[in-house]
Amino acid sequence: MLQPVLQPFDVEIGALRGLISEMGGRAEAAIERAMEALVRHDLEGARAVLADDRRIDALEAEVERLAVQIIAQRPPTAERSRSRRSSNGSAITPRTLPSVRP
């Protein structure tokens, strides 16, 4: 019954991973090329790095857009809401306010 929901989620997560991987690879290459341009005092090489940085910025925006879309399309279920955990692993339970008596 959950299969139709899980498959698109897996596809979207795969696309997100691909974008992040591409962005990371481009950033790594840009750093290498920037260092080369710096060492060689290569102004044209530096300009090329700056031009390529626009593609990295576009990938970053796409990653953010897709991540928000993935989160927004899958609101927490009642089961997930009841079993939330904090970063240290302890259970987070809904807090009930004490009744106020006059």
Secondary structure as the mmCIF struct_conf table of DSSP 4:
data_model
#
loop_
_struct_conf.conf_type_id
_struct_conf.id
_struct_conf.beg_label_comp_id
_struct_conf.beg_label_asym_id
_struct_conf.beg_label_seq_id
_struct_conf.end_label_comp_id
_struct_conf.end_label_asym_id
_struct_conf.end_label_seq_id
HELX_RH_AL_P HELX_RH_AL_P1 GLN A 3 ARG A 40
TURN_TY1_P TURN_TY1_P1 HIS A 41 HIS A 41
HELX_RH_AL_P HELX_RH_AL_P2 LEU A 43 GLN A 73
BEND BEND1 ARG A 74 ARG A 74
HELX_LH_PP_P HELX_LH_PP_P1 PRO A 75 THR A 77
HELX_RH_AL_P HELX_RH_AL_P3 ALA A 78 ARG A 82
TURN_TY1_P TURN_TY1_P2 SER A 83 SER A 83
STRN STRN1 ARG A 85 ARG A 85
TURN_TY1_P TURN_TY1_P3 SER A 87 ASN A 88
BEND BEND2 GLY A 89 GLY A 89
STRN STRN2 ALA A 91 ALA A 91
HELX_LH_PP_P HELX_LH_PP_P2 LEU A 97 VAL A 100
#
